[in-house]
Amino acid sequence: MSCTVVIPTIGRPSLRVTLHALLAALRDGAGPAPHEIIVVDDRPAPGAPLPLPPPAGQRIRVIRSGGRGPAAARNAGWRAATTEWVAFLDDDVVPEAEWPARLAADLAALPPEAGGSQGRVSVPPPVGRAPTDWERGTAGLADADWITADMAYRRGVLAGLGGFDERFRRAYREDADLALRAMDAGHGLVLGERRLTHPVRPAGFWASVRAQAGNADDVLMRRVHGPSWRRRAGEGRGLLRRHVLTTAAGLLALAALPAAPRGRRGAAVALTAAGTWAALTARFARERIRPGPRTPEEVTKMLVTSAAIPPAAVWHRVRGLVVHRRARAWGGTRAVLFDRDDTLIRDVPYNGDPARVEPMPGARRALDRLRRHGVRVGVVSNQSGIAQGRITAGDVRRVNARAEELLGPIDVWEFCPHDDGDGCGCRKPRPGLVERAAERLGVPPSECAVIGDIGGDIEAAAAAGARGILVPTGRTLRTEMARAPETAPTLDAAVDLVLGGRRRR
């Protein structure tokens, strides 16, 4: 089967049980095995290896994505794949015994214009009682459109769309956004016949309050897809307007309270506002309590969180309006930042002589291709020779100028003059160089790619929230190649990854 399964994970404590069960189901299920299973470790910092079971005949590869969220993790996964299809699964789902066979049948039955296929998801209800508020929310996954708990896309479609929008840093809305962009581009999305179970994850007391962060993501959806995005994505209207009214009433009551003892008018305003807040909060709590198990613990949780949810929702909405005020449609990579030595020009240790600058094979062609496609280019380079007194900053600038004469115009140059012991924030693998270059280009790091020849380049990209592509040379370590989320044999091949489905010119 020409399909790779991508499973992002943040290494929850339950991973040993859930992921083991998922991999066992893929191994033992009837039908053709996936070409490869790519587990994307999205923990923010390197830690102990993920507790994976022995491969037992499965082709399982682990790559890291730097803790940038599920959208970036899935992008790292599909970009590392080589098959026509990529199927995304959550790390805690349980596929049915026939899942591999039905996936193969679902994909084989699709017409050429179809870009994706969704599996059928069921959420098991609790036994012997009504579901809690959190369980009812999770049960909604069974009716959601195009969720990545089980969603397969053609790799070419993902490349053409630039993959998932990495501005969605939570497991929320990134799947709906990709589906809307795919359909807008003319790719059909089809509901398949394969099935899996999505269990309800444990949730703490404040889980429903923390979930209000999704209101900021809703702003991004509206900015990118317009005011009708909810209808197109199969979403209901939501309660934001009521939450705004509840929050406004609460704030007015608090503001009027100091004036209440000094006159009837202040007291009337405070009482009216407080009564409005209490009535709206009680209505919200009643709506959440009525269908649930009504245990003392659940009732207490609903009463407390129903008071906290409206201001949290409004706060995150305002935050989203600020953060995404200039958001535009996700275009994948808008800028590429290259390492200099052994990536664009031959590495001459501590070189301060422009006459010794020699371009790497294919460097000019790679840069010209990016320029023709409107992708901005920059260079981010460690130059510790300055701190060591071997060369000067002027020497570095003269070498850079000669490189630009040979390679064509570079939009931005950034170099770090420090040594390892200086504790700066710009020396790769720290993110400072990438962040400064992106800021000067007016592009968020999430829309930049960093191309380099060693692990520090890729780690700096991940730390800044950029995409990292490794082009190995003779000095690249095997461990660096194994950890890189994407590798390319040449600069030209790296540019192919960046440009994705855009026509070669």
C-alpha positions as CSV (number, residue, x, y, z in Angstrom):
1,M,0.0,0.0,0.0
2,S,1.5,3.4,-1.0
3,C,0.5,5.0,2.3
4,T,2.5,6.2,5.3
5,V,0.9,6.5,8.7
6,V,1.9,9.6,10.7
7,I,1.3,9.7,14.5
8,P,2.2,12.9,16.4
9,T,2.6,12.6,20.1
10,I,3.7,14.7,23.1
11,G,4.6,11.7,25.2
12,R,1.7,11.6,27.7
13,P,2.2,9.3,30.7
14,S,-0.3,6.9,29.1
15,L,1.6,6.7,25.9
16,R,3.1,3.3,26.7
17,V,-0.4,1.8,26.8
18,T,-2.2,3.8,24.1
19,L,0.5,3.9,21.4
20,H,1.4,0.3,22.0
21,A,-2.2,-0.6,21.4
22,L,-2.4,1.5,18.3
23,L,0.8,0.0,16.8
24,A,-0.3,-3.5,17.7
25,A,-3.7,-2.9,15.9
26,L,-1.8,-1.7,12.8
27,R,0.5,-4.7,12.9
28,D,-2.1,-7.3,13.5
29,G,-5.0,-5.9,11.4
30,A,-6.2,-7.6,8.3
31,G,-5.0,-6.1,5.0
32,P,-1.8,-4.6,3.7
33,A,0.6,-3.0,6.2
34,P,1.4,0.7,5.8
35,H,4.6,1.4,3.9
36,E,6.0,3.0,7.0
37,I,4.8,4.4,10.3
38,I,6.3,7.8,11.3
39,V,6.0,8.7,15.0
40,V,6.6,12.4,15.4
41,D,8.0,13.2,18.9
42,D,6.6,16.7,19.6
43,R,8.0,17.1,23.1
44,P,9.5,20.6,23.5
45,A,12.9,19.3,24.6
46,P,14.8,16.1,23.9
47,G,14.2,13.5,26.6
48,A,14.3,9.8,27.1
49,P,13.4,7.9,24.0
50,L,9.7,7.4,23.5
51,P,8.5,4.1,25.0
52,L,7.8,2.3,21.8
53,P,7.3,-1.4,21.5
54,P,9.8,-3.5,19.4
55,P,9.1,-3.0,15.7
56,A,8.0,-6.7,15.3
57,G,8.3,-6.4,11.5
58,Q,6.9,-2.9,11.2
59,R,8.8,-0.1,9.6
60,I,8.7,2.5,12.4
61,R,10.7,5.8,12.3
62,V,10.8,8.4,15.0
63,I,11.5,12.1,14.1
64,R,11.3,15.2,16.3
65,S,9.4,18.4,15.6
66,G,10.5,20.6,18.5
67,G,7.3,21.0,20.5
68,R,5.7,23.4,18.0
69,G,2.2,21.8,18.2
70,P,0.3,19.2,16.3
71,A,0.1,21.1,13.0
72,A,3.9,21.4,12.8
73,A,4.3,17.8,14.0
74,R,2.1,16.5,11.2
75,N,3.9,18.7,8.7
76,A,7.2,17.2,9.8
77,G,5.7,13.7,9.4
78,W,4.2,14.0,5.9
79,R,7.3,15.8,4.6
80,A,9.4,12.9,5.8
81,A,7.1,10.5,4.0
82,T,7.7,9.2,0.4
83,T,4.4,7.6,-0.4
84,E,1.5,8.9,-2.5
85,W,-0.9,8.9,0.6
86,V,-0.3,10.0,4.2
87,A,-2.8,8.9,6.8
88,F,-2.8,10.8,10.1
89,L,-3.9,9.1,13.4
90,D,-4.0,10.4,17.0
91,D,-1.7,8.6,19.3
92,D,-4.5,7.2,21.5
93,V,-7.0,5.9,19.0
94,V,-7.8,2.2,18.5
95,P,-8.4,1.1,14.9
96,E,-10.7,-1.8,14.2
97,A,-9.3,-5.2,13.2
98,E,-10.1,-4.5,9.5
99,W,-8.7,-1.0,9.5
100,P,-5.7,-1.6,7.2
101,A,-7.8,-3.4,4.7
102,R,-10.5,-0.8,4.7
103,L,-8.0,2.0,4.4
104,A,-6.6,0.4,1.3
105,A,-10.1,-0.1,-0.1
106,D,-11.1,3.5,0.7
107,L,-8.0,4.9,-1.0
108,A,-8.3,2.6,-4.0
109,A,-11.9,3.6,-4.6
110,L,-11.2,7.3,-4.7
111,P,-11.4,9.2,-8.0
112,P,-8.3,11.2,-9.2
113,E,-9.8,14.5,-8.1
114,A,-10.3,13.3,-4.5
115,G,-7.6,14.7,-2.2
116,G,-8.5,13.1,1.1
117,S,-10.4,10.4,2.8
118,Q,-11.8,10.5,6.4
119,G,-12.3,7.5,8.6
120,R,-15.3,7.0,10.8
121,V,-14.7,7.7,14.5
122,S,-16.7,6.5,17.5
123,V,-16.4,7.7,21.1
124,P,-17.4,5.0,23.6
125,P,-20.0,6.4,26.1
126,P,-19.5,5.8,29.9
127,V,-21.1,2.6,31.3
128,G,-24.0,3.0,33.7
129,R,-24.3,6.8,33.9
130,A,-24.8,9.9,31.8
131,P,-21.7,11.4,30.3
132,T,-20.0,14.4,31.9
133,D,-19.6,17.8,30.2
134,W,-16.1,16.8,29.1
135,E,-17.2,13.4,27.8
136,R,-20.1,15.1,25.8
137,G,-17.5,17.4,24.2
138,T,-15.3,14.6,23.2
139,A,-18.3,12.6,21.8
140,G,-18.7,15.4,19.3
141,L,-15.6,14.0,17.4
142,A,-17.9,11.3,16.1
143,D,-19.8,13.8,14.0
144,A,-17.0,16.2,13.2
145,D,-15.9,16.7,9.6
146,W,-12.3,16.0,8.4
147,I,-10.7,15.5,11.8
148,T,-7.2,14.2,11.9
149,A,-8.0,11.5,14.4
150,D,-8.2,9.5,11.2
151,M,-7.7,11.5,8.0
152,A,-5.7,10.6,4.9
153,Y,-4.5,13.0,2.3
154,R,-2.6,12.7,-1.0
155,R,1.0,13.9,-0.3
156,G,0.9,16.0,-3.4
157,V,-2.2,17.9,-2.1
158,L,-0.4,18.6,1.2
159,A,2.6,19.9,-0.6
160,G,0.6,22.1,-2.9
161,L,-1.3,23.6,0.1
162,G,1.8,24.1,2.2
163,G,0.5,21.5,4.7
164,F,-1.1,22.4,8.0
165,D,-1.2,26.0,9.2
166,E,1.4,26.0,12.0
167,R,-0.1,29.1,13.5
168,F,-2.6,26.7,15.1
169,R,-0.5,25.6,18.0
170,R,-3.2,23.5,19.7
171,A,-5.1,20.4,18.6
172,Y,-7.9,22.6,17.4
173,R,-9.1,24.0,14.1
174,E,-5.9,23.0,12.2
175,D,-7.7,20.1,10.6
176,A,-10.8,22.1,9.6
177,D,-8.5,24.8,8.2
178,L,-6.7,22.4,6.0
179,A,-9.9,20.8,4.8
180,L,-11.4,24.1,3.8
181,R,-8.2,25.0,1.9
182,A,-8.2,21.6,0.1
183,M,-11.8,22.0,-1.0
184,D,-11.3,25.6,-2.1
185,A,-8.4,24.3,-4.3
186,G,-10.9,21.8,-5.9
187,H,-9.8,18.6,-4.0
188,G,-12.7,16.4,-3.0
189,L,-12.8,15.0,0.5
190,V,-14.6,11.7,0.9
191,L,-15.9,9.8,4.0
192,G,-14.5,6.3,4.0
193,E,-15.7,3.0,5.5
194,R,-12.8,2.3,7.9
195,R,-13.5,2.7,11.6
196,L,-11.7,3.4,14.9
197,T,-12.4,4.2,18.5
198,H,-11.4,7.5,20.1
199,P,-11.4,7.1,23.9
200,V,-12.1,10.1,26.2
201,R,-8.8,11.4,27.7
202,P,-8.8,12.2,31.4
203,A,-9.4,15.9,32.1
204,G,-8.7,18.0,35.1
205,F,-11.0,20.4,36.9
206,W,-10.1,23.4,34.7
207,A,-10.0,21.6,31.3
208,S,-13.1,23.4,30.0
209,V,-11.7,26.8,31.0
210,R,-8.3,26.1,29.3
211,A,-10.2,25.0,26.2
212,Q,-11.4,28.6,25.8
213,A,-8.0,29.3,24.2
214,G,-9.7,28.0,21.0
215,N,-11.5,31.4,20.7
216,A,-8.2,32.9,19.5
217,D,-8.0,30.1,16.8
218,D,-11.5,31.0,15.8
219,V,-10.3,34.5,15.0
220,L,-7.6,33.1,12.7
221,M,-10.3,30.9,11.0
222,R,-12.4,34.0,10.3
223,R,-9.5,36.0,9.1
224,V,-8.4,33.3,6.6
225,H,-11.8,31.9,5.6
226,G,-14.3,34.7,6.1
227,P,-17.4,35.0,8.2
228,S,-19.0,31.9,6.8
229,W,-16.3,29.5,7.9
230,R,-18.4,28.0,10.7
231,R,-21.1,26.9,8.3
232,R,-18.6,25.6,5.7
233,A,-16.8,23.6,8.5
234,G,-20.0,22.2,9.9
235,E,-19.7,24.1,13.2
236,G,-22.5,25.6,15.3
237,R,-22.7,29.3,16.1
238,G,-21.1,29.0,19.6
239,L,-21.8,31.0,22.7
240,L,-19.3,33.9,22.4
241,R,-22.0,36.6,22.2
242,R,-23.6,35.4,25.4
243,H,-20.1,35.1,27.0
244,V,-19.4,38.8,26.0
245,L,-22.7,39.9,27.6
246,T,-22.0,37.9,30.8
247,T,-18.5,39.3,31.1
248,A,-19.7,42.8,30.4
249,A,-22.4,42.5,33.1
250,G,-19.8,41.2,35.6
251,L,-17.4,44.0,34.9
252,L,-20.1,46.6,35.1
253,A,-21.2,45.3,38.5
254,L,-17.7,45.4,39.8
255,A,-17.2,49.0,38.4
256,A,-20.4,50.2,40.0
257,L,-19.9,48.6,43.3
258,P,-17.8,51.4,44.9
259,A,-20.5,54.0,44.0
260,A,-23.4,51.9,45.3
261,P,-23.2,53.2,48.9
262,R,-23.2,56.8,47.8
263,G,-26.6,56.9,45.9
264,R,-29.6,55.0,44.6
265,R,-28.4,55.2,41.0
266,G,-25.1,53.5,41.7
267,A,-26.8,50.9,43.7
268,A,-29.4,50.3,41.0
269,V,-26.7,49.9,38.4
270,A,-24.7,47.5,40.5
271,L,-27.7,45.4,41.4
272,T,-29.0,45.3,37.8
273,A,-25.6,44.3,36.4
274,A,-25.0,41.7,39.2
275,G,-28.4,40.2,38.6
276,T,-27.8,40.0,34.9
277,W,-24.4,38.3,35.5
278,A,-25.9,35.9,38.0
279,A,-28.9,35.0,35.7
280,L,-26.7,34.4,32.7
281,T,-24.2,32.4,34.7
282,A,-26.9,30.3,36.3
283,R,-28.5,29.6,32.9
284,F,-25.1,28.5,31.5
285,A,-24.4,26.2,34.5
286,R,-27.9,24.7,34.3
287,E,-27.5,23.9,30.6
288,R,-24.2,22.1,31.4
289,I,-25.5,20.3,34.5
290,R,-28.9,19.1,33.2
291,P,-27.7,16.3,30.8
292,G,-24.8,15.1,33.0
293,P,-24.4,12.6,35.8
294,R,-25.2,15.4,38.4
295,T,-22.8,14.0,40.9
296,P,-21.6,16.4,43.6
297,E,-18.2,16.6,42.0
298,E,-19.6,17.3,38.5
299,V,-22.1,19.9,39.8
300,T,-19.4,21.7,41.7
301,K,-17.1,21.7,38.6
302,M,-19.9,23.1,36.4
303,L,-20.8,25.8,38.9
304,V,-17.3,27.1,39.2
305,T,-16.2,26.8,35.6
306,S,-19.4,28.3,34.3
307,A,-18.4,31.5,36.1
308,A,-14.9,31.3,34.8
309,I,-15.5,30.4,31.1
310,P,-17.2,33.6,29.9
311,P,-14.3,36.0,30.8
312,A,-11.7,33.4,29.7
313,A,-13.5,33.1,26.3
314,V,-13.6,36.9,25.9
315,W,-10.0,37.2,26.9
316,H,-8.8,34.7,24.3
317,R,-11.0,36.3,21.7
318,V,-9.4,39.7,22.3
319,R,-6.0,38.0,22.3
320,G,-6.8,36.4,18.9
321,L,-7.9,39.8,17.5
322,V,-4.5,41.2,18.4
323,V,-2.3,38.3,17.5
324,H,-4.0,37.6,14.2
325,R,-4.9,41.1,13.2
326,R,-2.7,40.9,10.0
327,A,-3.2,37.2,9.3
328,R,-3.4,36.1,5.7
329,A,-4.0,32.7,4.1
330,W,-1.3,30.1,5.0
331,G,1.1,30.0,2.2
332,G,3.6,27.5,3.6
333,T,7.2,28.8,3.3
334,R,7.6,32.5,2.4
335,A,11.3,32.8,3.2
336,V,14.3,30.4,3.3
337,L,17.3,31.1,5.6
338,F,20.5,29.3,4.7
339,D,23.5,28.4,6.7
340,R,26.5,29.9,5.0
341,D,29.6,27.6,5.3
342,D,29.3,24.2,3.6
343,T,25.7,25.1,2.6
344,L,26.0,28.0,0.2
345,I,29.8,28.4,0.0
346,R,32.7,26.0,0.7
347,D,33.8,26.0,4.4
348,V,37.2,27.7,4.8
349,P,37.8,27.9,8.6
350,Y,37.7,31.5,9.8
351,N,37.9,32.8,6.3
352,G,38.3,36.6,6.0
353,D,39.5,36.6,2.4
354,P,36.9,37.2,-0.2
355,A,39.1,35.7,-2.9
356,R,38.7,32.3,-1.2
357,V,34.9,32.2,-1.5
358,E,33.7,29.3,-3.7
359,P,29.9,28.5,-4.1
360,M,28.7,25.0,-3.2
361,P,27.4,23.0,-6.2
362,G,23.9,24.0,-7.2
363,A,23.8,26.9,-4.7
364,R,23.1,29.6,-7.4
365,R,20.5,27.5,-9.1
366,A,18.7,26.8,-5.8
367,L,18.6,30.5,-4.8
368,D,17.4,31.6,-8.3
369,R,14.6,29.1,-8.2
370,L,13.4,30.5,-4.9
371,R,13.6,34.0,-6.1
372,R,11.6,33.2,-9.3
373,H,8.9,31.8,-7.0
374,G,8.8,34.9,-4.9
375,V,10.4,33.3,-1.8
376,R,12.7,35.6,0.0
377,V,16.2,34.3,0.9
378,G,18.6,35.1,3.8
379,V,21.7,33.7,5.5
380,V,22.1,32.9,9.2
381,S,25.7,32.0,10.2
382,N,27.8,31.4,13.3
383,Q,31.1,33.3,13.1
384,S,32.9,32.5,16.4
385,G,36.2,33.6,14.8
386,I,35.3,37.2,15.6
387,A,35.1,36.4,19.4
388,Q,38.3,34.4,19.1
389,G,40.1,37.3,17.4
390,R,40.9,35.3,14.2
391,I,38.8,37.5,12.0
392,T,36.9,40.8,12.3
393,A,33.2,41.6,11.7
394,G,34.5,43.6,8.6
395,D,36.1,40.4,7.3
396,V,32.8,38.6,7.6
397,R,31.0,41.3,5.8
398,R,33.5,41.3,2.9
399,V,33.2,37.6,2.5
400,N,29.4,37.9,2.6
401,A,29.6,40.6,-0.1
402,R,31.7,38.3,-2.3
403,A,29.3,35.5,-1.8
404,E,26.4,37.7,-2.8
405,E,28.3,38.7,-6.0
406,L,28.5,35.0,-6.9
407,L,25.1,33.8,-5.7
408,G,22.9,36.8,-6.5
409,P,21.0,39.2,-4.1
410,I,20.4,38.0,-0.5
411,D,17.6,39.7,1.3
412,V,19.1,39.6,4.7
413,W,22.4,38.6,6.3
414,E,22.6,37.7,10.0
415,F,25.7,36.4,11.8
416,C,26.6,35.7,15.4
417,P,30.0,37.0,16.5
418,H,30.0,35.1,19.8
419,D,31.7,31.9,20.9
420,D,30.2,28.9,22.8
421,G,31.0,30.3,26.3
422,D,29.5,33.7,25.7
423,G,26.0,32.7,26.6
424,C,24.3,34.7,23.8
425,G,20.9,33.9,22.4
426,C,21.9,34.1,18.8
427,R,24.5,31.4,18.3
428,K,22.9,28.4,16.7
429,P,21.4,26.1,17.9
430,R,19.7,28.9,19.8
431,P,17.0,30.7,17.9
432,G,18.2,34.3,17.9
433,L,19.6,34.5,14.4
434,V,16.5,32.9,12.8
435,E,14.2,35.2,14.8
436,R,16.2,38.3,13.8
437,A,16.3,37.4,10.2
438,A,12.6,36.6,10.1
439,E,11.8,39.9,11.8
440,R,13.8,41.9,9.3
441,L,12.0,40.1,6.4
442,G,8.6,40.8,8.0
443,V,7.8,37.1,8.0
444,P,6.9,35.0,11.1
445,P,9.4,32.2,11.8
446,S,6.6,29.7,11.3
447,E,6.6,30.7,7.6
448,C,10.4,30.3,7.2
449,A,12.5,27.3,6.4
450,V,16.1,26.9,7.6
451,I,18.5,24.9,5.3
452,G,21.8,23.8,6.8
453,D,24.3,21.0,7.0
454,I,24.5,20.3,10.7
455,G,22.2,19.6,13.6
456,G,22.6,23.0,15.1
457,D,20.9,24.6,12.1
458,I,17.9,22.3,12.4
459,E,17.7,22.8,16.2
460,A,17.8,26.6,15.8
461,A,14.9,26.3,13.3
462,A,12.9,24.2,15.7
463,A,13.6,26.5,18.6
464,A,12.4,29.5,16.6
465,G,9.3,27.7,15.2
466,A,10.6,27.4,11.7
467,R,10.9,24.4,9.4
468,G,14.3,22.8,9.3
469,I,15.8,20.9,6.3
470,L,19.2,19.2,6.6
471,V,21.4,18.9,3.5
472,P,24.2,16.6,4.8
473,T,27.9,17.0,3.9
474,G,31.0,15.1,5.0
475,R,30.9,16.7,8.4
476,T,27.3,15.9,9.2
477,L,26.9,13.3,11.9
478,R,24.8,10.2,11.5
479,T,22.9,11.2,14.7
480,E,22.1,14.6,13.2
481,M,20.7,13.0,10.1
482,A,18.6,10.6,12.2
483,R,17.1,13.4,14.3
484,A,16.4,15.8,11.4
485,P,12.6,15.9,10.5
486,E,13.5,16.5,6.9
487,T,16.7,15.7,4.9
488,A,17.6,16.3,1.2
489,P,20.6,15.0,-0.7
490,T,21.2,18.4,-2.5
491,L,20.3,22.0,-2.2
492,D,18.1,21.6,-5.3
493,A,16.3,18.7,-3.6
494,A,15.8,20.9,-0.5
495,V,14.3,23.6,-2.6
496,D,11.9,20.9,-4.1
497,L,10.7,20.3,-0.5
498,V,10.2,24.0,0.1
499,L,8.3,24.7,-3.1
500,G,6.2,21.6,-2.7
501,G,3.6,21.4,-5.5
502,R,4.6,24.6,-7.2
503,R,5.6,24.1,-10.8
504,R,9.3,23.8,-11.4
505,R,10.8,26.8,-13.3
